[in-house]
Structures are given as structure tokens and as C-alpha cells.
């Protein structure tokens, strides 16, 4: 029986969609959880691997990443782009995020994210924080997915055993780490919000979480 559901944030419950003028390439640079460090100087490889553990480190390597991309951004434009990413209004919930969280009112729910800033303000912006019992964020915990520890922390705080939990995310590499500790794991596509109307609800249906 599933008693608790763990959700990833970016690409799962919300998507970075601040402006129609932002290209898919730009959004990918800012949100791809498993983007390699090949585009950066070798000296930044370790910092890139640890970027979601420290806000200042995250800012510096992402500005470097934007500068190294083919997007043609000036230093000022890169800085403004990074700041825009941090605004709650720049994130859009998927069409079924609210209904999926509401369906789970009788379950325990955690958001488990590799992120260097407090995403609770995004949830509050859309009045979606109420159904979430715990936010387990890499920068606060000092550990990143796919390390099994972060999933175990989430389960412990929810008061559920790993075999009573379901992890829903968009990255096989990062979110798939939950399977290492016996957590059921469902991977859904990271698509623009208007192209993914019901993947969350369909996933819950698949696991018998029909409300």
C-alpha cells in the first residue's frame, strides 16, 4: 500500500516558463538536472557537480554556463536571466499539479528537489503549498539526488517506509535513485506545460492512487 508520495519539482510539478521568448535551449541550460559539465572549463567541474548544495556556487556556475552557451547573452543579460529564474512567477504548474496534490490529501506528500533556493514560495504563489507535508531540498539537506539518503530523509519525515512510498520525477538518473532503497519510481516526460495535461494524474491512476 502506498502511504506517501514524493515528487520532484522542476519538470515534474512545475516548469520554468517565464516568457514565450525564452528558447527551449535556454530553459534546458537552466533546468536540465543531468547536464554534463563538458561545456565549462575543467576547473569548474567539481563546482558544477555540487551546484545544488550552495546558492552562491549555483549562481556562479550557472552564469558561467550561460556565458559558455551559444545563446549569445552578455554578462548583464545572463545575470538578469538568472534572477528571472528565481522569481516564483517564472514557474508554471502543470495543468494537473493542483488536482494531483488535492487527490493525495489522505496521503503524506513530500517534494524532493535538487535545488539551491527555497521553492516553497513558488508553491505559495499558486496556493499549492497546503497539500505538501515536507519539502526536502538539496541545499538544506547537504545531499543531492540520486544519493539514496535524500529519499530516505523524505520517507522518515513523512513517517512512511520506503516500500510504502512512490517517487514521481522526470529524470531517470536523479529521481531513479529512489529505487535503490526500494521506493517505487515513476518517470514522466519533462515537456512544456501545454503539452503535458495529465501525466501526473495518469501516473497516480497507474499506482492505484485514484482518490
C-alpha positions as CSV (number, residue, x, y, z in Angstrom):
1,X,0.0,0.0,0.0
2,X,1.3,3.4,-0.9
3,X,1.1,5.8,2.0
4,X,3.4,8.6,0.9
5,X,4.3,10.2,-2.5
6,X,7.5,12.0,-3.2
7,X,7.5,14.5,-6.1
8,X,10.4,16.2,-8.0
9,X,9.9,19.9,-8.5
10,X,11.3,21.2,-11.9
11,X,9.9,19.3,-14.9
12,X,7.5,17.3,-12.7
13,X,5.2,19.6,-10.8
14,X,6.3,22.9,-12.3
15,X,8.1,24.0,-15.4
16,X,10.3,27.1,-15.9
17,X,8.2,29.2,-18.4
18,X,8.8,32.9,-17.7
19,X,8.4,34.2,-21.2
20,X,7.4,32.9,-24.6
21,X,10.6,34.4,-25.9
22,X,12.8,32.0,-23.9
23,X,14.0,29.3,-26.1
24,X,14.0,25.6,-25.3
25,X,17.8,25.7,-25.3
26,X,17.8,28.4,-22.6
27,X,15.3,26.6,-20.4
28,X,17.3,23.4,-20.8
29,X,20.6,25.1,-19.7
30,X,18.8,26.4,-16.6
31,X,16.9,23.3,-15.6
32,X,18.4,20.1,-17.0
33,X,19.2,18.1,-13.9
34,X,21.8,15.9,-15.5
35,X,23.5,18.3,-17.9
36,X,27.2,17.4,-18.0
37,X,30.0,19.9,-17.3
38,X,31.6,19.4,-20.7
39,X,30.6,23.0,-21.7
40,X,32.6,24.5,-18.8
41,X,36.3,24.9,-18.0
42,X,37.7,21.8,-16.3
43,X,38.3,23.9,-13.2
44,X,34.6,24.3,-12.7
45,X,33.7,20.6,-13.0
46,X,33.6,19.9,-9.2
47,X,31.6,23.1,-8.6
48,X,29.1,22.1,-11.2
49,X,28.7,18.7,-9.6
50,X,27.9,20.4,-6.3
51,X,25.9,23.3,-7.6
52,X,22.6,22.4,-5.9
53,X,24.2,22.4,-2.5
54,X,25.1,26.1,-2.3
55,X,23.2,29.1,-3.6
56,X,26.3,31.2,-4.3
57,X,28.0,28.3,-6.1
58,X,24.9,27.7,-8.1
59,X,24.8,31.3,-9.3
60,X,28.5,31.4,-10.3
61,X,28.5,28.1,-12.3
62,X,25.2,28.9,-14.0
63,X,26.4,32.3,-15.0
64,X,29.5,30.6,-16.4
65,X,27.2,28.0,-18.1
66,X,25.2,30.8,-19.8
67,X,28.3,32.5,-20.9
68,X,29.7,29.3,-22.4
69,X,26.4,28.5,-24.3
70,X,25.6,29.5,-27.8
71,X,22.8,31.8,-26.6
72,X,24.9,35.0,-27.1
73,X,24.0,36.6,-23.8
74,X,26.0,39.4,-22.4
75,X,27.1,39.3,-18.8
76,X,24.3,41.7,-17.8
77,X,21.7,39.6,-19.8
78,X,23.0,36.4,-18.2
79,X,22.6,38.0,-14.7
80,X,19.1,39.2,-15.5
81,X,18.2,35.8,-16.8
82,X,19.4,34.0,-13.7
83,X,17.5,36.4,-11.5
84,X,14.3,35.9,-13.5
85,X,14.6,32.2,-12.9
86,X,14.4,32.7,-9.2
87,X,11.1,34.6,-9.4
88,X,8.0,32.5,-8.4
89,X,6.1,33.9,-11.3
90,X,8.6,32.4,-13.7
91,X,7.4,28.9,-12.8
92,X,4.1,27.4,-14.1
93,X,2.4,24.5,-12.5
94,X,1.5,21.7,-14.9
95,X,-2.3,21.6,-15.6
96,X,-2.8,18.6,-13.3
97,X,-0.4,19.6,-10.5
98,X,-3.2,21.0,-8.3
99,X,-5.6,18.1,-8.9
100,X,-2.9,15.6,-8.3
101,X,-1.9,17.1,-5.0
102,X,-5.5,17.5,-4.0
103,X,-6.2,13.8,-4.8
104,X,-3.5,12.9,-2.3
105,X,-5.0,14.7,0.7
106,X,-5.3,11.4,2.6
107,X,-1.6,10.6,1.9
108,X,1.7,12.0,3.0
109,X,3.4,14.2,0.3
110,X,6.9,15.5,0.0
111,X,8.7,17.5,-2.6
112,X,12.3,16.2,-3.1
113,X,14.4,18.5,-5.2
114,X,17.9,19.3,-6.3
115,X,17.6,23.0,-5.8
116,X,19.7,25.8,-4.3
117,X,16.8,28.0,-3.2
118,X,13.6,27.8,-1.2
119,X,10.9,26.7,-3.7
120,X,8.1,26.9,-1.1
121,X,7.4,30.5,-2.3
122,X,6.6,29.1,-5.8
123,X,4.0,26.8,-4.2
124,X,2.6,29.6,-2.1
125,X,2.4,31.8,-5.2
126,X,-0.1,29.3,-6.7
127,X,-1.7,28.3,-3.4
128,X,-0.3,24.8,-3.7
129,X,1.7,24.5,-0.5
130,X,-1.1,23.3,1.6
131,X,-1.1,19.6,0.4
132,X,2.7,19.3,0.8
133,X,3.8,18.0,4.2
134,X,7.5,18.2,3.7
135,X,10.0,20.0,1.4
136,X,13.3,18.1,1.2
137,X,15.7,20.4,-0.7
138,X,19.3,19.5,-1.5
139,X,20.8,22.8,-0.4
140,X,19.2,22.5,3.1
141,X,20.0,18.8,3.5
142,X,23.5,18.8,2.1
143,X,22.8,15.9,-0.2
144,X,21.6,15.6,-3.8
145,X,19.7,13.1,-5.8
146,X,20.4,10.3,-6.8
147,X,22.0,9.8,-3.4
148,X,19.6,7.4,-1.6
149,X,20.0,9.4,1.6
150,X,17.7,12.3,0.4
151,X,14.9,9.9,-0.4
152,X,15.3,8.1,3.0
153,X,15.2,11.5,4.7
154,X,11.9,12.3,2.9
155,X,10.4,9.0,3.9
156,X,11.5,9.4,7.6
157,X,9.9,12.8,7.8
158,X,6.7,11.6,6.3
159,X,6.6,8.6,8.7
160,X,6.4,6.1,5.9
161,X,8.7,3.1,5.0
162,X,10.4,3.2,1.6
163,X,8.3,0.3,0.4
164,X,5.2,2.4,1.2
165,X,6.3,5.3,-1.0
166,X,6.2,6.3,-4.6
167,X,8.7,8.7,-6.2
168,X,7.5,10.7,-9.2
169,X,10.1,12.6,-11.3
170,X,11.3,13.4,-14.7
171,X,14.9,12.2,-14.5
172,X,15.9,8.5,-14.6
173,X,19.4,9.4,-13.4
174,X,18.4,11.7,-10.5
175,X,14.9,10.6,-9.4
176,X,15.7,7.0,-10.3
177,X,18.0,6.9,-7.2
178,X,14.8,6.3,-5.1
179,X,14.6,2.7,-6.5
180,X,17.9,1.9,-4.8
181,X,16.2,2.0,-1.4
182,X,13.0,0.1,-2.5
183,X,10.8,3.1,-3.4
184,X,8.5,2.6,-6.3
185,X,9.6,5.1,-9.0
186,X,7.7,6.6,-11.9
187,X,9.4,8.7,-14.6
188,X,7.3,11.2,-16.6
189,X,8.3,13.4,-19.5
190,X,9.6,16.9,-19.0
191,X,7.6,18.8,-21.6
192,X,6.1,22.2,-21.9
193,X,3.1,22.6,-19.7
194,X,0.6,22.8,-22.6
195,X,1.9,19.5,-24.0
196,X,1.5,17.5,-20.8
197,X,-2.0,17.9,-19.5
198,X,-2.5,14.8,-17.3
199,X,0.8,12.8,-16.8
200,X,0.6,13.3,-13.0
201,X,-2.9,12.1,-12.7
202,X,-2.3,9.2,-15.1
203,X,0.7,8.1,-13.0
204,X,-1.3,8.2,-9.8
205,X,-4.0,6.1,-11.6
206,X,-1.4,3.6,-12.6
207,X,-0.4,3.1,-9.0
208,X,-3.9,2.8,-7.7
209,X,-4.0,6.3,-6.2
210,X,-7.4,7.2,-7.7
211,X,-8.7,9.3,-4.8
